[in-house]
Amino acid sequence: MSPADGMRAGAAGGEELRVGVLGVGRIGRMHAELLHRQIPGARVTWVHDPHEETARRAGERLGVSVAGDAAALLAADDVDAVAICSSTDTHVDLIVAAARAGKAIFCEKPISLELAAVDRALAEVEAAGVPFQVGFNRRFDPAHASVARAVADGTVGDPQIVRISSRDPEPPPLSYVRVSGGIFLDMTIHDFDMARFVTGSEVVTVSAHGALRIQPEFAEAGDVDTAVVTLEHENGCLTAIDNSRRAVYGFDQRVEVHGSQGMAASEDPRIHSGIVRTAGGTCAPTLPFFFVERYTASYLAQWTAFVEAVRDGTAPAVGTRDARAPLAIGLAAWRSLRERRPVPVAEIEEAACAST
């Protein structure tokens, strides 16, 4: 039985997607709240977290069942789909188990820090034929999506140069950096996906430069906190990405495409639209300081798209290829930085194949 076949009729006569959330820490808790309270046609039925108290609090807050382990949640009759929001090192095994259980799958990025492991998980998804979506939520941001549309419909002509700025308000703790895969896999991976999204073209070569300008202790984890990456696409377009772990003025995310017929760009939203003008100048509000504030609309649109795809039996908008390609680009960026040379993405692909 497919996930859509198992969906229960809702109160209004539509189909209701019943979701089990695996991992209810910061990001999982946010997803669970949005799904349960703000996404039409979806409802959280079960939660699980390895930390029992975290799971218990989430279950009480939502009024849903708490599973003692992931297997119990996957075996529940009232779970049509799972949201995998646990730590990255658990994603592959949970995807495999969910696929074998016949559940529709949403998984936070990245699937893994190893390309061969991603391939193992996605092979199970393909074999099971279950819907799969990876959590690159920025594709669903209205401003970023407008840039992609302007390229796709020909408004700006052939894309020639893409500029992406991605700067976080505060660096993460060293404990996170030690296990996250570093800046290119926990932060820039969103920008690698965005570059593919707005150009409509795959990346063939990566050149990366990085420095420690903010958190010198990140050297202990082999990470950098400031980076510039250039990408060469199959269609000849060039993308320049700049990253910083600290932007004191707020959460700064901008995308611009320059094409043969014009340009399209997404600007940062302010925390509100009010301004004050006096003889001394103009005062405007700052940027949102937290990613949830900046991207709430995109998270809602992301979940709506997933629920509709499962309900309608269509392929989710951000599928298995999109789960894999940005990781390969990120691994190429790390090799480029360490070896001080441009790295073809095909080189990373070949290494992954050789390891299996």
Residue frames as qw, qx, qy, qz and C-alpha x, y, z in Angstrom:
[[0.000, 0.888, 0.459, 0.000, 0.00, 0.00, 0.00],
 [0.397, 0.459, -0.030, 0.794, 1.35, 3.44, -0.93],
 [0.160, -0.201, -0.466, 0.847, 1.45, 6.31, 1.62],
 [0.324, -0.027, -0.181, -0.928, -1.37, 8.02, -0.30],
 [0.567, -0.234, -0.715, -0.336, -3.52, 4.87, -0.06],
 [0.494, -0.317, -0.707, 0.395, -3.16, 4.88, 3.71],
 [0.008, 0.144, -0.168, 0.975, -4.07, 8.52, 4.27],
 [0.008, -0.478, -0.819, 0.318, -7.14, 9.01, 6.41],
 [0.017, 0.691, 0.468, 0.551, -10.14, 11.09, 5.37],
 [0.173, 0.018, -0.375, 0.911, -10.07, 14.41, 7.17],
 [0.143, 0.482, 0.633, -0.589, -12.92, 16.28, 8.76],
 [0.345, 0.573, -0.057, -0.741, -13.58, 18.29, 5.61],
 [0.869, 0.396, 0.234, -0.181, -13.65, 15.22, 3.40],
 [0.449, 0.757, -0.474, -0.007, -10.08, 15.63, 2.13],
 [0.906, 0.002, -0.354, 0.231, -7.17, 13.30, 2.72],
 [0.390, -0.875, 0.252, -0.133, -5.09, 13.78, 5.86],
 [0.683, 0.412, -0.526, 0.295, -1.39, 12.90, 5.89],
 [0.740, -0.669, 0.028, -0.065, -0.42, 11.45, 9.25],
 [0.493, 0.672, -0.430, 0.347, 3.21, 12.20, 10.04],
 [0.821, -0.503, -0.110, 0.244, 5.65, 10.74, 12.54],
 [0.177, 0.911, -0.296, 0.225, 8.52, 13.06, 13.48],
 [0.909, -0.138, -0.163, 0.357, 11.89, 11.44, 14.20],
 [0.498, 0.010, -0.146, 0.854, 13.97, 13.88, 16.20],
 [0.135, -0.871, -0.401, -0.250, 12.29, 16.74, 18.03],
 [0.494, -0.329, -0.123, 0.795, 15.22, 18.93, 18.96],
 [0.038, 0.519, 0.046, -0.853, 15.29, 22.53, 17.75],
 [0.244, 0.213, -0.562, -0.761, 14.63, 21.93, 14.04],
 [0.209, -0.227, -0.937, -0.165, 12.39, 18.89, 14.59],
 [0.019, -0.519, -0.639, 0.567, 10.27, 20.73, 17.11],
 [0.192, 0.433, -0.124, -0.872, 9.78, 23.57, 14.64],
 [0.272, 0.054, -0.781, -0.560, 8.76, 21.16, 11.88],
 [0.151, -0.344, -0.916, 0.140, 6.37, 19.32, 14.19],
 [0.077, 0.524, 0.416, -0.739, 4.67, 22.54, 15.29],
 [0.263, 0.356, -0.352, -0.825, 4.22, 23.77, 11.71],
 [0.253, -0.032, -0.898, -0.358, 2.95, 20.42, 10.48],
 [0.131, -0.379, -0.873, 0.279, 0.53, 19.90, 13.32],
 [0.011, 0.646, 0.460, -0.609, -0.94, 23.39, 13.48],
 [0.162, 0.678, -0.102, -0.710, -0.46, 25.23, 10.18],
 [0.075, 0.248, -0.786, -0.561, -0.39, 22.79, 7.25],
 [0.748, 0.147, 0.114, -0.637, -3.83, 21.91, 5.85],
 [0.898, 0.243, -0.290, -0.223, -4.25, 18.19, 5.32],
 [0.584, 0.303, -0.658, 0.367, -1.43, 17.16, 7.66],
 [0.643, -0.673, 0.103, -0.349, -1.28, 16.08, 11.28],
 [0.196, 0.474, -0.808, 0.289, 1.50, 14.80, 13.52],
 [0.850, -0.302, -0.272, -0.334, 0.51, 11.50, 15.13],
 [0.895, -0.338, -0.088, 0.277, 3.77, 10.28, 16.68],
 [0.155, 0.885, -0.398, 0.186, 7.11, 11.70, 17.78],
 [0.929, -0.235, -0.088, 0.271, 10.36, 10.05, 18.81],
 [0.178, 0.859, -0.395, 0.272, 13.66, 11.37, 20.10],
 [0.710, 0.103, -0.612, 0.334, 16.60, 9.47, 21.62],
 [0.064, 0.148, -0.521, 0.838, 16.39, 11.93, 24.52],
 [0.181, -0.467, -0.865, -0.002, 13.31, 10.68, 26.35],
 [0.084, -0.603, -0.428, 0.668, 12.52, 13.95, 28.11],
 [0.080, 0.303, -0.348, -0.883, 12.70, 15.89, 24.84],
 [0.213, -0.185, -0.841, -0.463, 10.31, 13.41, 23.24],
 [0.173, -0.528, -0.779, 0.291, 7.94, 13.50, 26.21],
 [0.004, -0.531, -0.185, 0.827, 7.73, 17.30, 26.21],
 [0.169, 0.169, -0.542, -0.806, 7.09, 17.39, 22.45],
 [0.214, -0.304, -0.903, -0.215, 4.39, 14.74, 22.74],
 [0.126, -0.585, -0.630, 0.496, 2.66, 16.62, 25.53],
 [0.030, 0.437, -0.063, -0.897, 2.85, 19.95, 23.72],
 [0.294, 0.123, -0.615, -0.722, 1.29, 18.49, 20.58],
 [0.714, 0.000, 0.408, -0.569, -0.99, 15.99, 22.29],
 [0.778, 0.379, -0.430, -0.257, 0.40, 13.07, 20.26],
 [0.970, -0.237, 0.019, 0.050, 1.85, 9.62, 20.96],
 [0.064, -0.811, 0.581, 0.024, 5.50, 9.16, 21.90],
 [0.943, 0.196, -0.271, -0.011, 7.39, 6.18, 20.48],
 [0.721, -0.617, 0.266, 0.166, 10.08, 4.50, 22.53],
 [0.466, -0.326, 0.580, 0.583, 12.18, 3.94, 19.44],
 [0.269, 0.407, -0.404, -0.774, 12.17, 4.66, 15.73],
 [0.117, -0.034, -0.953, -0.279, 11.03, 1.14, 14.85],
 [0.086, 0.488, 0.782, -0.377, 7.85, 1.54, 16.88],
 [0.240, 0.600, 0.057, -0.761, 7.02, 4.81, 15.13],
 [0.229, 0.332, -0.678, -0.614, 7.62, 3.29, 11.69],
 [0.081, -0.156, -0.982, -0.073, 5.40, 0.32, 12.56],
 [0.239, 0.378, 0.527, -0.722, 2.47, 2.50, 13.64],
 [0.328, 0.503, 0.758, 0.254, -0.65, 2.14, 11.47],
 [0.089, 0.936, 0.332, -0.082, -1.44, 5.84, 11.80],
 [0.250, -0.688, 0.348, 0.586, 1.86, 7.02, 10.26],
 [0.743, 0.625, 0.239, 0.019, 1.77, 7.62, 6.50],
 [0.523, 0.709, -0.181, 0.436, 4.96, 9.68, 6.32],
 [0.699, -0.513, -0.177, 0.466, 8.01, 10.44, 8.43],
 [0.165, 0.942, -0.159, 0.246, 9.90, 13.66, 8.99],
 [0.857, -0.130, -0.188, 0.462, 13.53, 12.78, 9.72],
 [0.006, 0.918, -0.091, 0.387, 14.89, 15.67, 11.76],
 [0.830, -0.515, 0.062, 0.205, 17.46, 13.83, 13.86],
 [0.289, -0.737, 0.450, 0.413, 21.25, 14.23, 13.74],
 [0.528, 0.617, -0.438, -0.386, 22.89, 13.77, 10.34],
 [0.028, 0.387, -0.922, -0.003, 24.67, 10.56, 11.34],
 [0.440, 0.163, 0.815, -0.339, 21.27, 8.84, 11.81],
 [0.514, 0.466, -0.069, -0.717, 19.67, 9.90, 8.52],
 [0.378, 0.326, -0.775, -0.387, 20.79, 7.05, 6.27],
 [0.058, -0.066, -0.980, 0.180, 19.63, 4.22, 8.55],
 [0.320, 0.414, 0.545, -0.655, 16.31, 5.96, 9.20],
 [0.478, 0.455, -0.312, -0.683, 15.72, 6.54, 5.47],
 [0.289, 0.180, -0.917, -0.205, 16.42, 2.88, 4.75],
 [0.061, 0.221, 0.894, -0.386, 14.07, 1.73, 7.52],
 [0.381, 0.470, 0.281, -0.745, 11.32, 4.17, 6.47],
 [0.435, 0.381, -0.553, -0.599, 11.57, 3.15, 2.81],
 [0.228, 0.039, -0.972, -0.048, 11.31, -0.52, 3.72],
 [0.136, 0.358, 0.750, -0.540, 8.28, 0.31, 5.87],
 [0.190, 0.544, 0.684, 0.449, 6.63, 1.94, 2.86],
 [0.135, -0.812, -0.353, 0.445, 6.46, 5.43, 4.39],
 [0.367, 0.840, 0.083, 0.390, 6.73, 8.71, 2.49],
 [0.701, -0.335, -0.153, 0.611, 9.94, 10.42, 3.59],
 [0.124, 0.945, -0.069, 0.296, 10.94, 13.99, 4.32],
 [0.812, -0.276, -0.146, 0.493, 14.54, 14.33, 5.50],
 [0.127, -0.960, 0.112, 0.221, 16.51, 17.33, 6.66],
 [0.690, 0.622, -0.259, 0.263, 19.73, 18.07, 4.83],
 [0.415, 0.442, -0.700, -0.378, 22.34, 16.73, 4.46],
 [0.930, -0.079, -0.245, -0.262, 21.43, 13.05, 4.11],
 [0.890, -0.301, 0.019, 0.342, 24.97, 12.12, 5.11],
 [0.119, -0.870, 0.349, 0.328, 28.48, 13.51, 5.02],
 [0.348, -0.285, 0.812, 0.372, 29.52, 10.65, 2.72],
 [0.501, 0.330, -0.353, -0.718, 28.32, 10.36, -0.86],
 [0.338, 0.073, -0.926, -0.154, 28.42, 6.55, -0.88],
 [0.043, 0.262, 0.817, -0.512, 26.14, 6.49, 2.18],
 [0.409, 0.398, 0.087, -0.816, 23.70, 8.85, 0.44],
 [0.457, 0.256, -0.675, -0.519, 23.66, 6.53, -2.55],
 [0.163, -0.079, -0.971, 0.154, 22.84, 3.57, -0.30],
 [0.212, 0.379, 0.590, -0.681, 19.89, 5.41, 1.26],
 [0.442, 0.446, -0.126, -0.769, 18.52, 6.74, -2.02],
 [0.298, 0.153, -0.880, -0.338, 18.79, 3.31, -3.65],
 [0.004, 0.281, 0.903, -0.325, 16.39, 2.02, -0.99],
 [0.304, 0.490, 0.257, -0.775, 14.03, 4.93, -1.66],
 [0.405, 0.373, -0.525, -0.649, 14.04, 4.20, -5.39],
 [0.203, 0.016, -0.974, -0.095, 13.54, 0.46, -4.82],
 [0.079, 0.384, 0.790, -0.472, 10.60, 1.06, -2.49],
 [0.056, 0.485, 0.569, 0.661, 9.03, 3.67, -4.77],
 [0.263, -0.742, -0.524, 0.325, 8.10, 5.93, -1.85],
 [0.171, 0.919, 0.086, 0.345, 7.88, 9.73, -2.12],
 [0.689, -0.323, -0.154, 0.630, 11.05, 11.47, -0.91],
 [0.155, 0.913, 0.064, 0.371, 11.82, 15.13, -0.29],
 [0.634, -0.096, -0.302, 0.705, 14.97, 16.71, 1.13],
 [0.215, -0.846, -0.406, 0.271, 14.77, 19.84, 3.26],
 [0.365, 0.031, 0.162, 0.916, 16.22, 22.55, 1.07],
 [0.042, 0.737, 0.603, -0.302, 13.59, 25.00, 2.24],
 [0.091, -0.557, 0.109, 0.818, 15.12, 28.07, 0.61],
 [0.096, 0.146, 0.756, 0.631, 13.79, 26.92, -2.77],
 [0.116, -0.656, -0.735, -0.124, 10.34, 27.71, -1.39],
 [0.184, -0.537, -0.215, 0.795, 11.20, 31.24, -0.25],
 [0.438, 0.794, 0.409, -0.101, 9.02, 33.57, -2.39],
 [0.073, 0.906, -0.268, -0.319, 11.88, 35.95, -3.19],
 [0.313, -0.420, 0.787, 0.325, 14.42, 33.28, -4.13],
 [0.532, 0.348, 0.769, 0.069, 11.78, 31.41, -6.13],
 [0.378, 0.870, 0.174, -0.265, 11.02, 34.57, -8.11],
 [0.048, -0.727, 0.572, 0.377, 14.66, 34.68, -9.23],
 [0.404, -0.068, 0.890, 0.200, 14.51, 31.06, -10.39],
 [0.492, 0.635, 0.582, -0.125, 11.28, 31.78, -12.31],
 [0.223, 0.887, -0.128, -0.383, 12.83, 34.78, -14.06],
 [0.121, -0.487, 0.789, 0.353, 15.55, 32.47, -15.39],
 [0.418, 0.162, 0.893, 0.029, 13.26, 29.54, -16.20],
 [0.442, 0.724, 0.506, -0.158, 10.77, 31.65, -18.17],
 [0.607, 0.374, 0.289, 0.639, 13.48, 33.51, -20.09],
 [0.076, -0.973, -0.219, 0.015, 12.82, 36.95, -18.58],
 [0.312, -0.843, 0.329, 0.288, 16.52, 37.58, -17.86],
 [0.616, 0.641, -0.436, -0.143, 17.78, 35.59, -20.85],
 [0.856, 0.110, -0.449, 0.231, 20.68, 33.18, -20.58],
 [0.592, -0.802, 0.055, 0.062, 22.13, 33.23, -17.04],
 [0.597, 0.635, -0.325, 0.366, 25.75, 34.38, -17.08],
 [0.243, 0.312, -0.623, 0.675, 26.71, 35.30, -13.53],
 [0.626, -0.619, -0.429, -0.204, 25.10, 34.32, -10.22],
 [0.136, 0.434, -0.541, 0.708, 25.99, 35.95, -6.91],
 [0.695, -0.522, -0.468, -0.158, 24.90, 34.38, -3.62],
 [0.033, 0.496, -0.542, 0.677, 25.62, 35.90, -0.22],
 [0.770, -0.417, -0.459, -0.150, 24.97, 33.71, 2.81],
 [0.215, 0.400, -0.532, 0.714, 25.93, 35.11, 6.20],
 [0.565, -0.516, -0.644, 0.031, 24.74, 33.89, 9.58],
 [0.265, -0.883, 0.023, -0.386, 24.21, 36.22, 12.56],
 [0.482, -0.677, 0.529, -0.171, 26.30, 34.08, 14.93],
 [0.409, 0.381, -0.824, -0.090, 28.71, 31.17, 14.49],
 [0.873, -0.302, -0.300, -0.238, 27.62, 27.78, 15.80],
 [0.599, -0.683, 0.415, -0.058, 29.38, 26.22, 18.81],
 [0.127, 0.575, -0.795, -0.149, 32.60, 24.29, 18.23],
 [0.477, -0.030, 0.851, -0.215, 30.84, 21.12, 19.41],
 [0.691, 0.567, 0.315, -0.320, 28.49, 21.44, 16.41],
 [0.393, 0.776, -0.424, -0.253, 31.23, 22.21, 13.91],
 [0.253, -0.447, 0.858, 0.021, 33.15, 19.11, 14.98],
 [0.445, 0.162, 0.880, -0.039, 30.34, 16.83, 13.70],
 [0.473, 0.669, 0.268, -0.507, 28.57, 18.98, 11.07],
 [0.740, 0.397, 0.383, 0.385, 30.97, 18.48, 8.19],
 [0.368, -0.287, 0.094, 0.879, 32.09, 22.10, 8.39],
 [0.201, 0.512, 0.074, -0.832, 30.97, 25.25, 6.65],
 [0.269, 0.239, -0.637, -0.682, 30.59, 23.75, 3.17],
 [0.306, -0.186, -0.916, -0.180, 28.34, 20.90, 4.35],
 [0.140, -0.528, -0.727, 0.416, 26.32, 22.56, 7.12],
 [0.064, 0.690, 0.178, -0.698, 25.94, 26.06, 5.66],
 [0.144, 0.471, -0.484, -0.724, 27.08, 26.50, 2.05],
 [0.197, 0.153, 0.949, 0.193, 25.26, 23.32, 1.04],
 [0.280, 0.716, 0.524, -0.366, 22.09, 25.46, 0.91],
 [0.164, 0.765, -0.227, -0.580, 23.86, 27.82, -1.50],
 [0.126, -0.227, 0.868, 0.423, 25.08, 24.96, -3.67],
 [0.259, 0.469, 0.844, -0.012, 21.46, 23.84, -3.99],
 [0.199, 0.813, 0.248, -0.488, 20.36, 27.40, -4.66],
 [0.011, -0.557, 0.545, 0.627, 22.93, 27.76, -7.45],
 [0.138, 0.096, 0.932, 0.320, 21.53, 24.66, -9.17],
 [0.181, 0.631, 0.706, -0.265, 17.97, 25.84, -8.55],
 [0.174, 0.809, 0.099, -0.553, 18.22, 29.36, -9.96],
 [0.060, 0.531, -0.613, -0.581, 20.39, 28.47, -12.96],
 [0.893, 0.253, 0.141, -0.345, 18.66, 25.21, -13.82],
 [0.681, 0.568, -0.455, 0.082, 22.12, 23.81, -14.54],
 [0.907, -0.357, -0.102, 0.197, 24.37, 21.32, -12.77],
 [0.191, -0.897, 0.389, 0.085, 27.77, 22.27, -11.37],
 [0.910, 0.336, -0.197, 0.141, 30.86, 20.80, -13.04],
 [0.622, 0.240, -0.367, 0.649, 33.83, 22.48, -11.30],
 [0.481, -0.849, -0.217, -0.027, 34.35, 23.97, -7.84],
 [0.495, 0.369, -0.336, 0.711, 37.03, 26.38, -6.56],
 [0.537, -0.779, -0.314, -0.078, 37.00, 27.25, -2.85],
 [0.348, 0.410, -0.414, 0.734, 38.93, 29.61, -0.62],
 [0.598, -0.694, -0.380, -0.131, 38.51, 29.94, 3.13],
 [0.264, 0.450, -0.458, 0.719, 39.92, 31.67, 6.19],
 [0.477, -0.559, -0.610, 0.297, 39.50, 31.94, 9.93],
 [0.117, 0.456, 0.000, 0.882, 38.46, 35.55, 10.59],
 [0.534, -0.542, -0.091, -0.642, 35.93, 35.10, 13.39],
 [0.852, -0.437, 0.193, -0.213, 36.43, 31.91, 15.44],
 [0.223, 0.662, -0.715, 0.000, 40.11, 30.83, 15.51],
 [0.487, -0.251, 0.791, -0.273, 39.20, 27.75, 17.57],
 [0.852, 0.370, 0.119, -0.351, 37.38, 26.30, 14.55],
 [0.373, 0.633, -0.674, -0.078, 40.85, 25.28, 13.37],
 [0.386, -0.274, 0.837, -0.276, 40.58, 22.43, 15.90],
 [0.712, 0.322, 0.565, -0.263, 37.79, 20.98, 13.73],
 [0.431, 0.000, 0.637, 0.639, 39.58, 21.72, 10.45],
 [0.231, 0.781, 0.575, 0.072, 36.91, 24.28, 9.58],
 [0.236, 0.133, 0.078, 0.960, 36.88, 27.87, 8.33],
 [0.060, 0.621, 0.604, -0.496, 34.43, 30.64, 9.19],
 [0.278, 0.747, -0.076, -0.599, 34.77, 32.81, 6.09],
 [0.566, 0.031, 0.738, 0.367, 34.65, 31.46, 2.54],
 [0.448, 0.591, -0.185, -0.644, 34.35, 32.35, -1.12],
 [0.580, 0.055, 0.795, 0.169, 33.42, 29.62, -3.61],
 [0.401, 0.471, -0.325, -0.715, 33.14, 29.83, -7.38],
 [0.662, 0.176, 0.725, -0.073, 31.17, 27.29, -9.40],
 [0.198, 0.312, -0.584, -0.723, 31.23, 26.56, -13.10],
 [0.698, 0.244, 0.493, -0.460, 27.93, 25.21, -14.45],
 [0.596, 0.188, 0.720, 0.303, 27.27, 22.90, -17.38],
 [0.383, 0.816, 0.413, 0.129, 25.64, 25.76, -19.28],
 [0.520, 0.421, -0.032, 0.743, 28.72, 27.98, -18.84],
 [0.314, -0.857, -0.089, -0.399, 27.21, 30.18, -16.12],
 [0.457, 0.215, -0.588, 0.632, 29.52, 31.16, -13.25],
 [0.543, -0.750, -0.308, -0.218, 28.34, 31.37, -9.63],
 [0.299, 0.391, -0.516, 0.701, 30.17, 33.26, -6.87],
 [0.647, -0.622, -0.423, -0.122, 29.20, 32.45, -3.28],
 [0.184, 0.474, -0.522, 0.685, 30.40, 34.31, -0.20],
 [0.703, -0.499, -0.503, -0.065, 29.87, 32.97, 3.32],
 [0.074, 0.478, -0.524, 0.701, 30.45, 34.35, 6.79],
 [0.456, -0.336, -0.800, 0.198, 29.66, 32.75, 10.12],
 [0.209, -0.603, -0.477, 0.605, 28.94, 36.19, 11.66],
 [0.095, 0.516, 0.319, 0.789, 26.95, 39.08, 10.26],
 [0.143, -0.187, -0.579, 0.780, 26.40, 41.46, 13.17],
 [0.321, 0.099, -0.045, -0.941, 23.41, 43.08, 11.44],
 [0.750, 0.133, 0.354, -0.543, 21.30, 39.90, 11.12],
 [0.688, 0.094, 0.707, 0.133, 20.54, 36.92, 8.90],
 [0.232, 0.679, -0.299, -0.629, 21.78, 37.92, 5.44],
 [0.570, 0.136, 0.782, 0.212, 20.67, 35.80, 2.45],
 [0.386, 0.708, -0.053, -0.589, 20.71, 37.29, -1.05],
 [0.640, 0.135, 0.671, 0.349, 20.67, 35.83, -4.57],
 [0.312, 0.741, -0.106, -0.586, 21.24, 37.62, -7.87],
 [0.697, 0.201, 0.592, 0.351, 21.27, 36.29, -11.44],
 [0.149, 0.682, -0.249, -0.672, 22.69, 38.44, -14.24],
 [0.682, 0.276, 0.658, 0.160, 21.61, 37.29, -17.68],
 [0.362, 0.132, 0.501, 0.775, 21.75, 38.28, -21.33],
 [0.078, -0.619, -0.509, -0.593, 18.43, 40.15, -21.08],
 [0.357, -0.727, 0.054, -0.584, 18.59, 41.58, -17.55],
 [0.235, 0.213, -0.810, 0.492, 18.93, 40.58, -13.92],
 [0.665, -0.539, -0.342, -0.389, 16.80, 39.23, -11.09],
 [0.265, 0.305, -0.673, 0.619, 17.57, 39.39, -7.39],
 [0.593, -0.629, -0.494, -0.089, 16.17, 38.60, -3.97],
 [0.074, 0.596, -0.367, 0.710, 16.84, 41.11, -1.22],
 [0.265, -0.118, -0.814, 0.503, 16.81, 40.67, 2.53],
 [0.343, -0.720, -0.464, -0.386, 13.46, 41.30, 4.24],
 [0.007, 0.421, -0.468, 0.777, 13.48, 43.60, 7.27],
 [0.089, -0.221, -0.882, 0.406, 11.87, 42.69, 10.58],
 [0.234, 0.735, 0.565, -0.294, 9.20, 45.24, 9.68],
 [0.473, 0.542, 0.395, 0.572, 8.63, 47.81, 6.93],
 [0.161, -0.961, -0.209, 0.081, 8.67, 50.99, 9.00],
 [0.606, 0.215, -0.053, 0.764, 11.28, 53.69, 8.39],
 [0.216, -0.881, -0.241, 0.345, 11.99, 57.08, 9.96],
 [0.543, 0.451, 0.138, 0.695, 13.37, 60.02, 7.93],
 [0.276, -0.889, -0.177, 0.319, 14.71, 63.19, 9.54],
 [0.263, 0.932, -0.250, 0.004, 17.18, 65.92, 8.68],
 [0.390, -0.646, 0.656, 0.030, 19.82, 63.65, 10.20],
 [0.149, 0.287, -0.892, -0.316, 19.14, 60.82, 7.77],
 [0.784, -0.079, -0.327, -0.522, 17.01, 57.71, 7.38],
 [0.292, -0.321, 0.838, -0.331, 16.60, 55.00, 9.99],
 [0.758, 0.070, -0.455, -0.463, 15.42, 51.56, 8.89],
 [0.836, -0.386, 0.314, -0.233, 14.87, 48.34, 10.85],
 [0.127, -0.530, 0.823, 0.159, 17.49, 45.62, 10.85],
 [0.579, 0.143, -0.715, -0.365, 17.25, 42.09, 9.44],
 [0.898, -0.353, -0.079, -0.251, 15.75, 39.07, 11.18],
 [0.109, -0.698, 0.684, -0.179, 18.31, 37.53, 13.52],
 [0.536, -0.140, 0.816, -0.162, 17.13, 33.92, 13.46],
 [0.045, 0.095, -0.817, -0.567, 16.64, 31.58, 10.51],
 [0.082, 0.483, 0.867, -0.094, 13.10, 30.63, 11.59],
 [0.129, 0.728, 0.254, -0.624, 12.03, 34.29, 11.46],
 [0.075, 0.493, -0.505, -0.705, 13.63, 34.71, 8.04],
 [0.239, 0.148, -0.838, -0.467, 12.27, 31.54, 6.49],
 [0.428, 0.175, 0.721, -0.515, 8.94, 30.74, 8.16],
 [0.652, 0.493, -0.004, -0.576, 7.07, 31.22, 4.85],
 [0.454, 0.473, -0.716, -0.240, 9.46, 28.87, 3.06],
 [0.099, -0.115, 0.950, -0.271, 9.07, 26.15, 5.70],
 [0.554, 0.335, 0.500, -0.575, 5.29, 26.37, 5.40],
 [0.630, 0.559, -0.263, -0.470, 5.44, 26.23, 1.60],
 [0.187, 0.420, -0.887, -0.049, 7.89, 23.34, 1.76],
 [0.274, 0.061, 0.896, -0.344, 5.54, 21.23, 3.89],
 [0.608, 0.472, 0.238, -0.593, 2.50, 22.17, 1.84],
 [0.507, 0.549, -0.550, -0.374, 4.31, 21.00, -1.31],
 [0.046, 0.248, -0.963, 0.095, 5.30, 17.70, 0.32],
 [0.434, 0.229, 0.717, -0.495, 1.79, 16.97, 1.60],
 [0.624, 0.548, 0.004, -0.557, 0.25, 17.78, -1.79],
 [0.363, 0.497, -0.744, -0.261, 2.77, 15.60, -3.64],
 [0.107, -0.071, 0.969, -0.211, 2.09, 12.60, -1.41],
 [0.496, 0.380, 0.526, -0.577, -1.66, 13.14, -1.63],
 [0.604, 0.622, -0.104, -0.487, -1.63, 13.53, -5.41],
 [0.910, 0.033, 0.373, 0.179, 0.87, 10.77, -6.09],
 [0.522, 0.821, -0.115, 0.203, 3.30, 13.13, -7.80],
 [0.749, 0.072, -0.281, 0.596, 7.06, 13.40, -7.32],
 [0.361, -0.826, -0.188, 0.389, 8.09, 15.87, -4.58],
 [0.345, 0.936, -0.046, 0.053, 9.67, 19.04, -5.90],
 [0.022, 0.780, -0.608, 0.143, 13.06, 18.51, -4.23],
 [0.979, -0.054, -0.047, -0.190, 13.86, 14.85, -4.65],
 [0.910, -0.264, 0.158, 0.277, 16.68, 12.32, -4.62],
 [0.645, 0.473, 0.057, 0.598, 18.90, 14.06, -7.18],
 [0.058, -0.831, 0.075, -0.548, 18.64, 17.28, -5.19],
 [0.766, -0.631, 0.114, -0.046, 19.60, 15.42, -2.01],
 [0.899, -0.058, 0.172, 0.398, 22.79, 14.14, -3.64],
 [0.554, 0.644, 0.083, 0.521, 24.17, 16.88, -5.89],
 [0.130, -0.915, 0.160, -0.346, 24.82, 19.62, -3.28],
 [0.791, -0.536, 0.278, 0.097, 26.75, 17.16, -1.10],
 [0.830, 0.225, 0.218, 0.461, 29.02, 16.25, -4.03],
 [0.267, 0.820, 0.001, 0.507, 29.61, 19.96, -4.63],
 [0.478, -0.834, 0.187, -0.203, 30.38, 20.49, -0.94],
 [0.880, -0.280, 0.275, 0.267, 32.89, 17.65, -0.88],
 [0.657, 0.505, 0.148, 0.540, 34.50, 19.11, -3.99],
 [0.056, -0.919, 0.068, -0.385, 34.72, 22.48, -2.19],
 [0.697, -0.665, 0.267, 0.036, 36.54, 20.91, 0.74],
 [0.856, 0.044, 0.278, 0.433, 38.99, 19.15, -1.57],
 [0.408, 0.758, 0.105, 0.497, 39.54, 22.39, -3.50],
 [0.306, -0.911, 0.152, -0.230, 40.27, 24.33, -0.31],
 [0.781, -0.512, 0.334, 0.129, 42.67, 21.72, 1.06],
 [0.775, 0.077, 0.410, 0.475, 44.48, 21.03, -2.20],
 [0.042, -0.696, 0.102, 0.709, 44.38, 24.61, -3.49],
 [0.052, -0.099, 0.739, 0.665, 43.04, 23.73, -6.93],
 [0.644, 0.101, -0.106, -0.751, 39.77, 23.66, -8.88],
 [0.291, -0.070, 0.948, -0.105, 38.05, 20.29, -8.41],
 [0.448, -0.047, -0.593, -0.667, 35.70, 18.72, -10.95],
 [0.700, -0.189, 0.346, -0.596, 32.56, 17.35, -9.31],
 [0.894, 0.232, -0.331, -0.194, 33.07, 14.22, -11.44],
 [0.363, 0.434, -0.730, 0.383, 36.22, 13.53, -9.42],
 [0.384, -0.218, 0.609, -0.659, 34.12, 13.29, -6.26],
 [0.856, 0.136, 0.004, -0.499, 31.56, 11.12, -8.01],
 [0.732, 0.374, -0.569, 0.017, 34.27, 8.71, -9.20],
 [0.080, 0.371, -0.764, 0.522, 35.72, 8.44, -5.70],
 [0.629, -0.094, 0.416, -0.650, 32.28, 7.57, -4.29],
 [0.890, 0.252, -0.218, -0.313, 31.79, 4.87, -6.89],
 [0.535, 0.438, -0.687, 0.223, 35.23, 3.42, -6.15],
 [0.165, -0.332, 0.699, -0.611, 34.43, 3.17, -2.43],
 [0.778, -0.003, 0.248, -0.577, 31.32, 1.01, -2.95]]
